[in-house]
Amino acid sequence: MPVDMTKAAPKASRVLFENDDVRVVELNWRRGLKVEMHSHPDYFTYGITAIKYKSTSPDGKTVKRNIKKGEVQWYPAESHAVESTGVLGRAIIVELK
């Protein structure tokens, strides 16, 4: 079973806020960062800086994702592994409970 994102990437992520409705996580990317398979409920990501990464689902399907600085992207609940394909970057992930 996939793990929580902050357990999968403890050095790259930290919980900024959490209550019964949401959890807010800061993610700090670096070149070559790999995060093992983990799960999210419905969530959105806000790019503090631009981020490029590869997302791989449990069935092995891979998609490239790019988030521009200041952009918000919505994702339905999912499990995936990710790998940075860019340089340093930062994002805020807001997971709905």
CORWOUR-V925105 format. One record per backbone hydrogen bond with DSSP energy under -1.0 kcal/mol. CO is the residue of the C=O (numbers start at 1). NH is the residue of the N-H. If there is no record, write none. Layout:
BEGIN
co	nh
CO	NH
CO	NH
END
This chain:
BEGIN
co	nh
3	39
4	8
5	9
9	13
12	28
14	26
17	24
21	97
22	19
23	95
24	16
24	17
25	93
26	14
27	91
29	89
30	33
33	84
35	82
37	3
38	80
40	78
42	96
43	75
44	94
45	73
46	92
47	70
51	67
52	85
53	65
54	83
55	63
56	81
57	60
61	57
63	55
65	53
67	51
68	71
71	47
73	45
75	43
78	40
80	38
81	56
82	35
83	54
89	29
90	48
90	49
91	27
92	46
93	25
94	44
95	23
END
